[in-house]
Each structure stands twice: as C-alpha cells, then as structure tokens.
C-alpha cells in the first residue's frame, strides 16, 4: 500500500511541476535555485491538494490493486504435491510385536491400528489389542515402548472394552487409540472409537457398529504424561442428524486430528456396513476451533476424494516444508496408501507403497494399517504397520490361525520435499 501512495504522490508532483513551468524534477540544482521560492511553495500546496483528492478515490482504486493480492494469499497453496512420493529403502525382515512377545501372552488375536511416534530416544506405539472372544469385540487399548524399534515392552493398558455382544453397550469394543499433544492444555489427549457389537445378519455387519469418537485427557501434565493415566472427557463426534449420506451403519470408525493454522481439522471414517458386500468405506473431514471442540463435519469437502472405495485410519504428519502427509489402510495387496496436501484441507489422490515385497522379509499374508510417519531425519521415516500372519499353533475361532502382528519399514520422501 505504501508503494501505491508514493506512486500517487509522485504523479501529482510531476503534474504540478509541469504546470509551474519546471522543466523536470531532474533539473540541475543550478537551474532550480533560480526559481522563486513562492513558486515552489505554491507548487507544494497544489500537490498536497491533488494528493488529498487522490485519496478520496482510494476506496475505489486501492481494492482493485490490493484485494486480488489478498485473495491470492487466501487461496489454497497450489504448488504441486503430485511430484512427492515415498520410496521403500529398508524392510525389517520379521514382525517386532506379536502374540508371542513378552507380556502379550493374553492377547489372543493380535494388534490392529493406532499410532506410533518418537519422543526423544524412545518409540511409543499405541494400538488396539484383540485380547479375547468375541474377536474384534473383547479389546484393550495398550501402549508399548522401545529404544531401538526391535525390542518392545508393553507399558500399560489405557482402556478395556466390556466385550458385550448383545448390542446394548456403546463401549462393547474399543479401537484406534490416537495420542495428540495439546499445547493449549499442556497435556496429551487420546482419541479412540467405541462401538456397539452383536452377531451379524445376512443383511448387515454388526460386529462393530454405531461407532462414536471419544476424547480422553492425560492426568499427568507435559510431554511425560503420554502414558497416562487417561480419563474420559466425552464424545466429540458420533452418528446422528449431522451424519452425511456416505456414512453408514458403522458410525464413525476412526479419528485423527491435526492443526491447520489456528484451528484444527480431523479425518474421520465410516463404512456402509448395512450392505453385503460393503459398498463404501471412506473418510471425511471435521473442523474445530480448538482440539477440545466443538467438532463439526465439513460437508462441502466430504467424502474426501483420496480413494474411490476403501480408505481407513489416515494418520497425518506435517513435514518440515509445511506440506501435510497422511498414510492409511487401503485395499492394494501388500501395500499401504499415502496422500499429500499443501494446505491440510485439500488432499491429493491416493498412491500405494508396497511394504511387504515378495522374498526375504515377507511375513504378512495381508498388510493392514500403517501407524503414521515417524521422522528419522534426512527425509527418512519409519512406518510401523499391522499385518496378518498365520501361526500354526494358534487356535482361532474366526481366522484359522490368523493373528495380527506389528512390523516396520523405513521409507524416504522424494520429489523436492
């Protein structure tokens, strides 16, 4: 704006100089010193009047000059994220957390979903533990700690489900623990899903349905409070009158919040489990002024067009460049999905990364869910993920010996990140 004012003043003064008989503002000092002083004063007075006149037009002129720039600043960043990609650089050859791990002997069917992160020199892994029958209903939310990504210690239980299989208990099954540090509170928040459960019918899948998103807060302040204990604060998102047409019987099946400027966005999911086969398993965005809420669905953006049919449990990381990255469960064999966003709101089409290539290190019959990108420096990230494997000595009423374990790979971000 200052440059516009200076330009207007210069134009006015040049005009006055010409009217006053001045050859040029660039005339030599020798020429100018012979001009009468009264003429110079008169020229300055007239210039001031003209400049004031220009300012009366400023409300009409300045918007034409300034507003386009403001609008451009408010538009989503348009630099391409399609050039970015993840490349597999290392695959650890065996799973590192299984039902045979120390302190996992009472976890009958294994592990699924959640989030992994690194604080200082320690890795923390929050996950859903399928501890008993009914499978996928009798659950614990647990967390594990490691110093080297290979040797893990189960550090505690966060919450335990009731395992009720009649549809009566809204907390019959608990899934997808996502720890998020809230700078405003100075405490860790834990978001997770609670479902009702009952036997399936020929028409619909009721194993986990009517999902609601719960928020819990650590009772220990500061980053050291990551392990809790946590106490429930309440439900922040649930099915109901604000549900959208793409959402289904499953309710809200996952939730991961992340900061965008001075507010929060969060991925949430749902599946149309009222149909056999399931027609769609998608994600949308919700928005809130604070991490505590209130959270509202972003109806004009939903469902987010990352995948056409199946996407579950996106976990978001903001890169040093400011670009957002998310990894998620997709339906490509031996792979996970990933996507990027320049502004945290508009996301690229999903791409696949094979984390279980055939050959040495192939241990999973069915890769499931990545637990986020853990930064390791030099554009490298560890990705912990869950996958099914067949253990002959494990009796399973619902999987013929299939249990879910946790493995990891190292990937590199390429494409001018």
N, C-alpha and C positions, 0 to 999 in steps of 0.2 A: 504493500500500500504506500510506503514511503517513496518508492521509486515513481509511483503514479503522481504523487503530489509534486515531487521535484520536476517531473516532466511538464506538468501543467504550469508551474511557476515559470519555467524556462520559456515555454511558448508565449506566455503573457508578456514577459520582459522583452523578448525579442520583438514582439509586435510593438510595444511601447518605444523600444529603441528606434525602430524604423520610423514611427510617427514623429519622434523627437528630432529626427534628422541625423541620427547616429548612423554611420556607415556600417558598423559591425560591432558586436560585443568583443570582437577580437582585434579591434583597432589598437594601435600602439598607445602606450601611456603618454607619449609626447603629443599625440593628436587629442587625446581625451582631456588633458589638463587645461586645454584652451576653451573647453565647453563651459558656459556659465553654470555656476553652482545651482542657481534657481531652476535651470532647466533639468538638472539631474534630480533635484528634489521632486519636481513636478512629475517626472517620469516614474519615480518610485511610488508616488501616491497613486497615479493612474494604474500602475502594475498591481498594486495591492487591491484596488477596487476590482480589477478584472479577475484577479485570483479568487477573491471572495465570490464573484459571480460564477466562477468555475465550480466553486464548492456547492453552490445551490443546485448544480446539475449532478453533483457527486452521487446522490442516492440513485440516480438513473444510470449513470455511466459506470460507477465502480462495480455494481453487480455483474455487468457484462464482462468485466475484467477479472474479478476476484472469485465469483461464485463457481465458474467452471473449474477453477483450481481446487476449491473446497470439495466440490462433488467428486473430482478425480481422487482426492485424498481419502474420501469415504467409501470409494468402491472397493470390492474385494481385490486383493493383490492378484495380478494376472500373470506374474512370471510363471513359466511352465513348471509343473511338478512331474509331468509325464516323463521327463528325462531321468528322474530319480529311480533307482532300483536297488534291491537288496540282493547280494550275491553270497552264496554259501561258501565259507572259507575253511570251516572245520566242523566235523561231526564227532561228538564224543560217542564211542562205539557201543556203550551199554546204558540202560536206564540207571539213574542215580538214586531214585526213591521208588521203592516197590513195596508190596505187601510183605516181603521178606526182610525189609530194612529193620534195624533195631527200633524198638518202640512202635512198630507198625503191625505187630502180630495180631492185634484185634481189629485191624482194618481189613475186612473180608474181601472187598471188591476193588479196592484201589482208590485212585485220585482223579479229580477232574476239575478243570477251570481254576480261576483265581488270578492272583497277580504275584510276580516276583520283582524284587527291587534290591538295590545295593545301598547300604548306609555305611560310610567309612570303608572298612575292610571286610565287612560281613554281608552275606547274601541272606535275604529273608524271602520265604516262599509261603504265601497264603493260599490254601486250596480247600476244595470240598472233598471230604473223606467219606467213602461209601462203606460204612462200618458193619452193616448187617442187613437183615431182611426186614421188610421188603427192599430189594435192591433199588437204589436211587431214591429211597424214601427215608430209611434209617440212616441219618447223616450226622457228621460232625464237621465244624469249620475249625481247621487246625492250622498251625503255622510251624515252619521248620527253619533252621538256621545252619549256615555253612560258612567256612572261611575259604574254601577252595572250589566250590561248585560240585565237588565229587562226594565228599563225606558230609552227611547231613544228620542233624539231631532234631528230633521232634521236641519243640519248646513248649507247646501248650495247646489247650483246647479253648476256642473262643466262644462257641455256642454249640448246643446239641439239639437236634430235632426230636420231636416226640415219636416219629415213626408211625403215627396213626394212619390207618389205611381205610377209613370209612368216609372221608371227605369232610369230617366235622371240624378238624383242627386246621386253622390257617397257617400254622407253623409245623405241619407234619414233616416237611422236607426243607432243608436249608442248603443254599447253593451260592457259588460265585462270590466269595469274600474279596472285596477291593479296598485296601487301605489307601487313604488320601490324607496328606498332611494339610491341616487348615491353619494358615498363617494368622488369620484373624483371631482364632481361638487359642493358637499355640498348642493345639492338640491334634492327635491322629483321629480321623473319622473312619469308620468302617461301614461300607455299603454292601448289602447282600440281599439275596432273594429268598423269600419264604413262600412255600406252596401248600395248597391242599393236595391230598392224594387219595385215590381209591382205585379199584380194578378198572381196566379198560373195558370198553364195549366194542361191538362190531362197527359202530358209527364214529367213535371218538376215542382219543387217547387221554386218559385221566391220571396217568402215573404221576405227573406233576402238572397241576393246573391252577388257575386263578392266582398267579404269582403277583406278589407285592414287593416293593423295594423298601427295605428298612435301613435306617441310619442309626449307627451306634457311635459313641464317643469314648475315647480312652480316659480312664480315671487318672492317668499319670500325665502331667504336662510335659511338653517338649518332645523333641525327636526320640528320646529314650523311651517314651511311652508307647512305642509301636506295638509291643506285645500285650498291651492292655494291663489290667482287665478292662473290658468294654461294657458299657451299659447302654441299653436301647433308649433312643430318644423318641422314635416314632416312625411312621410310614411317610415316605416323601413322594412316592409315585405308585399308582395302582390302577387296575382296570375299573371302568365305570362310565359315567356320562361323557367324560372327556376322551375316552378311547377313540381311536381312529379306525377307519374301515379296514385297513390292512392288518390290524391287530386281531388276535384270536383267543380261543379258549385258554391258551396257556397263560394269558395275562402278561405281565411284564417279566421277561425271563432273564434280564441282565441289566446292569447299570454301571457306567464308568464316567465320572465327572472330570472335567479339566477346565482350567482357567483360560479365558479369552479376554484380553484387555482387563477391564474392571468388573467383568461378570463371569458367570460360569455356564458352560454347556455340558451336556452329558448324553452319551449314547445309551439308549435303552432298546430292548428287543422284545419281540413277540412272535408267536407261531400260531398258524391256523390249525391247531390240533383237533378241532371239531370235525375235521375231514380225514378220511382214509382213502388214498395217501394224503399226507400233509401238503397243502397247496403252496404255502409260502412260509418262510422263516426269515424275517427281515429285521432291520433296525431303523430307528428314528432318532431325532434329536429332541431334547428338552432343554429348557433355559431357566436360569435363576439369577437374581441379583447377588446372592450370597450362597456359599456352599450349603448352608442350612436350609435354603429355600426362600420363598416358595417356588417349587418347580412346576413349569407349565410346558406342555408339548408344543413343538414348533410345527404346527400343522402345515404351513406353506412349504416346508422343506422335506416333509416326510411322505413315504419312507425314503431314506437317503439312498440314492441310486448307485450304491457301490457294487452290489451283486444282484442279479435278477431273481434269484430263487432262494438261496441259502447263505446266511451270514449270522454268526453268533459270537457274542462276547468280545467285541472290539476293546482293546486296551491301548490308550493313547499316550504318546511321548512327544514332548516338544523338543525339537532339535536345537542345537546352538544357533543355527541360521534363522530360527524363528518359525520354520516350517513345522507343521504337525504331521506325525506319522502314527498309524494305527495298525496293529496286527490282530488277526481274528481267525476263527474257525471257519473253513469253507468246505466245499464238497469235492475238491480235487484230490485224488488218491495220493497219499504220502506227502501231502503239502499243507501249508498254511496260507492264508491270504494276507495281503497288506495293501494299504492305501495312503495317500498323502493329501495334505490340504495346506494352501498358502495362508488361509485366514482362520482355520479351525472350524469353519462353518460349511464351506463347500468342498466336497471330497472327490478325489479322482476315482475313476473306475478301478475296481479291484484287480490285483495281479496275484499270481501264485508263486510260491517259493517251495521247492521240494526240500524237505528237511530229512527225509528218510530215503536216500537213493539206494537202489539195489546194490548188494555187495557187502563188503565188510562194514559192520556197524548197523546193519539193518535188523532191528529188533521189534519193530511195531507192525502189527498186521493192519492197523487202522490209526493213522495220526488224527488227533483231535484238536486240542485247544492250546494256542500259544498264550503265555502268561505275561506278555509285554516285552519291550525292548529294554535291556539293561545296558546302559552306556559303559564302554570299556576304554574309550579313548581312540584317537586316530580313525574316527568314523566306523569303529567296530562295536558290535553289540552282541551280548549273549541273549539268546532266546531259549527260555525253558518252555517245554511243551508237554502235554499229556498224550498218551497213545495206548491203544490196547495191545496186549501181548497174551499169548496162550501159555499157561503154566499147567503142565500135565497133572501135577499133584494137587491142584486147587479145585475143590468141588464148588461148582456154581450152578445154582438152580435156574439162572437166567442167561448164562453165557457159555456154557460148555467148557469152562475153564478159562474164559477170557477175563482178565483183570486189567486195570488201567494203571500205568506207571508214568514216571516223570523222567525225561531226558533233556539234553540241551545241545545246542549248536552255537557256533559263532558266525555272524554274518557281517558283511561290510556294506556300507551305504556308498553307492557310486552315482555319478552323474552330476558333478559340481554341487555337492550338498552345502 
